[in-house]
Amino acid sequence: MDLLAEHWLDVLGWGGSALLVFSLMQQRVLRFRVLNLAAGLALLLFNALIEVWPMVGLNAVTSAINVWFLLKLVGQRHDDHVFEVLEVGADDVYLHHVLRTHRADIARFQPDFDGRPDPVDDHAFLVQRGDETVGVVVVRRDGDVAHVRLDYVTPRFRDFTPGEFVWRRSDALRELGFIRVVTAPRMVGAYYDHLGFRRDGEAYVLDLAPS
């Protein structure tokens, strides 16, 4: 404790620098902004204490930028005008490009998905943020029930739940005649209990409200 009391300023400076480097290694856009803000505030305090005013100014500006982006990201995470659901054919070339590109990551979260949507029985949806694909959903028809084969979020938006725009905020499934959604049982890190799904054994179930 005495050593820490004597060198707490060094700990603050080196800790802030280490956190800054660590933040730059993050793929998730929201996590990057949070960690980068924490590092900026730590370094702002450190440089103010040692009276290095140009660095105080720099860290104040970067912290303000991070706050602005965080407010924007949090405000947009459930915004229908930011995320758009596009239905594509199960044999769509771009869809298969996305699935190939993220094959290893998909396998971590949905080991049951074989990577091959069926052109006859499956319906596929891309969740877009502008021109960037942030999510892929594939469901298989069983009468009026949509069985989820894939609900994938790209690493940059892993702190978001873009699949919700297919389940709750889009008429895409209802327009196809589905009245119920049943999720895949072995999905890792499922988030459905936050979207009105109910637990049914190892799966989650959502009854779709009429349009």
C-alpha positions in Angstrom: 0.0 0.0 0.0 2.9 2.4 0.7 4.4 1.7 -2.7 1.0 2.4 -4.3 0.7 5.6 -2.3 4.1 6.7 -3.5 3.6 5.9 -7.1 -0.1 6.3 -7.7 0.5 9.0 -10.3 2.7 6.7 -12.3 0.0 4.0 -12.0 -2.6 6.5 -13.3 -0.5 7.4 -16.3 0.6 3.9 -17.2 -2.8 2.5 -16.5 -4.5 5.1 -18.7 -2.0 4.4 -21.5 -2.5 0.6 -21.3 -6.3 1.1 -21.4 -5.9 3.3 -24.4 -3.9 0.6 -26.2 -6.4 -2.1 -25.1 -9.3 0.0 -26.5 -7.7 0.1 -29.9 -7.8 -3.7 -30.0 -11.5 -3.9 -29.7 -13.7 -5.0 -32.6 -17.0 -4.0 -31.0 -17.7 -0.4 -31.8 -19.6 0.3 -28.5 -17.0 -1.3 -26.3 -14.2 0.6 -28.1 -15.9 3.9 -27.4 -16.5 3.1 -23.7 -12.9 1.9 -23.1 -11.4 4.7 -25.2 -13.4 7.3 -23.2 -12.2 5.8 -19.9 -8.6 5.9 -21.0 -9.0 9.5 -22.2 -10.4 10.6 -18.9 -7.6 8.9 -17.0 -5.0 10.5 -19.1 -6.7 13.9 -19.0 -6.5 13.7 -15.1 -2.9 12.5 -15.3 -1.7 15.3 -17.6 -3.6 17.9 -15.6 -1.8 16.8 -12.4 1.6 17.0 -14.1 0.5 20.2 -15.9 1.1 19.0 -19.5 -1.6 21.3 -20.9 -1.4 20.4 -24.6 -2.1 16.7 -23.7 -4.9 17.9 -21.4 -6.5 19.6 -24.3 -6.0 16.6 -26.6 -7.6 14.2 -24.1 -10.4 16.6 -23.4 -11.2 16.8 -27.2 -11.0 13.0 -27.7 -13.2 12.4 -24.6 -15.8 14.8 -25.9 -15.8 13.0 -29.3 -16.2 9.6 -27.6 -19.1 11.0 -25.5 -20.8 12.3 -28.7 -20.4 8.9 -30.5 -21.6 7.0 -27.5 -24.8 9.1 -27.2 -25.3 8.6 -30.9 -24.8 4.8 -30.8 -27.0 4.3 -27.8 -29.7 6.5 -29.2 -29.6 4.5 -32.5 -29.4 0.9 -31.2 -33.3 0.5 -31.4 -34.0 3.0 -34.2 -36.0 1.6 -37.1 -34.7 4.4 -39.3 -31.0 3.3 -38.8 -31.3 -0.4 -39.2 -33.2 -1.9 -42.2 -34.3 -5.4 -42.8 -33.9 -6.8 -46.4 -35.2 -10.1 -47.4 -33.0 -11.9 -49.9 -33.1 -15.3 -51.6 -31.6 -18.2 -49.7 -29.3 -18.7 -52.7 -28.4 -15.0 -52.9 -24.7 -14.5 -53.9 -24.0 -11.7 -51.4 -25.7 -13.7 -48.6 -23.4 -16.6 -49.2 -20.4 -14.3 -49.3 -21.3 -13.0 -45.9 -21.8 -16.5 -44.5 -18.4 -17.6 -45.9 -16.6 -14.6 -44.6 -17.9 -15.1 -41.0 -18.1 -18.9 -41.1 -15.7 -19.5 -38.1 -17.4 -16.8 -36.0 -20.9 -18.2 -36.8 -19.8 -21.7 -35.8 -18.9 -20.3 -32.3 -22.4 -19.1 -31.6 -24.6 -21.4 -33.6 -22.7 -24.7 -34.1 -25.9 -26.4 -35.6 -25.9 -24.1 -38.6 -24.4 -25.8 -41.6 -23.8 -22.7 -43.6 -26.2 -23.7 -46.4 -29.6 -22.1 -46.5 -32.2 -24.1 -48.4 -33.6 -22.3 -51.4 -37.0 -24.0 -51.0 -37.7 -24.0 -47.3 -35.6 -21.2 -45.9 -36.1 -17.4 -45.8 -33.1 -15.2 -45.3 -32.9 -11.6 -44.1 -30.0 -9.1 -44.0 -30.0 -6.4 -41.3 -28.3 -3.3 -42.8 -26.9 -0.2 -41.2 -26.6 2.0 -44.3 -24.5 0.0 -46.7 -23.0 -2.2 -43.9 -24.4 -5.7 -43.1 -24.6 -6.0 -39.3 -26.7 -9.1 -39.0 -28.1 -12.2 -40.9 -31.2 -14.1 -40.0 -32.3 -17.4 -41.6 -35.5 -19.1 -40.7 -37.0 -22.4 -42.0 -40.8 -22.7 -42.6 -42.8 -25.3 -40.8 -46.4 -24.3 -41.7 -46.9 -20.9 -40.0 -44.0 -21.4 -37.7 -40.5 -19.9 -38.4 -37.7 -22.0 -37.0 -34.6 -19.9 -36.5 -31.6 -21.6 -38.2 -29.3 -18.6 -37.9 -29.4 -15.3 -36.0 -25.9 -13.8 -36.4 -24.5 -10.4 -35.5 -21.1 -9.2 -36.9 -18.4 -8.5 -34.4 -18.5 -4.7 -34.7 -22.1 -4.7 -33.6 -22.0 -7.6 -31.1 -23.1 -5.2 -28.3 -26.3 -4.5 -30.3 -29.2 -6.8 -31.1 -30.0 -6.1 -34.8 -32.0 -9.3 -35.0 -34.8 -7.6 -33.0 -35.6 -5.6 -36.2 -36.7 -8.9 -37.8 -38.5 -10.3 -34.8 -40.2 -7.2 -33.3 -39.9 -4.2 -35.6 -40.4 -5.5 -39.1 -43.5 -7.0 -40.8 -41.3 -9.2 -42.8 -42.3 -12.4 -41.0 -45.9 -11.6 -40.6 -46.2 -10.7 -44.3 -44.8 -14.2 -45.1 -47.7 -15.8 -43.1 -45.7 -16.7 -39.9 -47.5 -16.4 -36.6 -44.7 -17.9 -34.3 -40.9 -17.9 -34.1 -39.0 -20.7 -32.4 -35.3 -20.3 -31.9 -32.5 -22.8 -32.3 -31.8 -24.6 -29.1 -28.0 -24.6 -29.0 -27.4 -20.9 -29.7 -24.6 -19.4 -27.5 -25.3 -16.1 -25.8 -29.0 -15.9 -26.7 -30.6 -12.5 -26.0 -34.3 -13.3 -26.7 -35.5 -13.0 -23.1 -35.1 -9.2 -23.6 -37.4 -9.1 -26.7 -40.6 -10.7 -25.4 -39.7 -14.3 -26.2 -40.7 -17.0 -23.7 -38.5 -19.9 -22.7 -39.6 -23.3 -23.9 -37.1 -26.0 -22.9 -33.9 -25.2 -24.6 -35.5 -22.8 -27.2 -37.3 -19.5 -27.1 -40.7 -18.8 -28.6 -42.3 -15.6 -29.8 -45.9 -15.3 -30.9 -46.1 -12.6 -33.6 -48.8 -9.9 -33.1 -51.0 -9.2 -36.1 -49.9 -6.4 -38.5 
